[in-house]
Amino acid sequence: MSVIEADSLRKAYGDVRAVDGLDLAVDRGEVYGFLGPNGAGKTTTIEILTGQLRPDGGRAAVLGTDPANEPVETRRRVGVLPEQQTPPSFLTPTEFFEFVGRVRGLDDETVAERVEEWSQRLGFAAKLDTLCADLSRGQQQKVMLTQVFVHEPDVVVIDEPLANLDPIVQEQVKRYLRSYAEDGNAVFLSTHNIDVAEDVCSRVGIVTNGRVVAERDVADTETDLLDAFLDAVEG
Ligand code: ATP
């Protein structure tokens, strides 16, 4: 069974068909890139997969359950990074992770250990007790990435995870995402960036006009992702 599934998914805003018969399936071991131009329906699809929006039709499932009616135990196995979301300005990263840990059912000691590991990995350990309002945009993104993984989820749904990160940290995050999938987890990564998709994903779905119009294995050397993307967008 695939851990993320969408079958004939549909969602309209008035006359705009944001998601229009979208099918996809992501298995454990994969970093699946959801690649599409502006307005393709990526955010709307993510909002459905993370239970924030209900589809008008079709079916979405994450770990075998409807994301809009997920039991708490299932929700705790999923990590989410929404588009451009920042941590609460009035908390420090330490306070934010304590809060996230409690919501995720973790004890404070476990949270502290994992936060230490992640803050070292991403290089923001010195900022753990600074108000999030006073962090740079990139430091805020590091905090948001840490909250995705703090409860060691089986599946993550992440939107532009490398935005605002410097090149060294980008490489670390890419390496981590690949090894996390190799360990038997699944990553659903939305991006407009072909280089990111090529560097980090094992398979890419090209989305345009609310549906996945092509899928490519990145390891397939015959594949030129840019050509496939342009064909899909122009065709
Ligand atoms: P981007 O890469 O620019 O963030 P996207 O692929 O995430 O785009 P969506 O945000 O899902 O695309 O938007 C898909 C379509 O739905 C667009 O045509 C957009 O204008 C429309 N849309 C999205 N949200 C709303 C809304 N709340 N009300 C009306 N139309 C919307």
Residues whose N, C-alpha, C, O or C-beta is under 5 A from the ligand:
A	BS01	ATP	Y13 V16 A18 G36 P37 N38 G39 A40 G41 K42 T43 T44
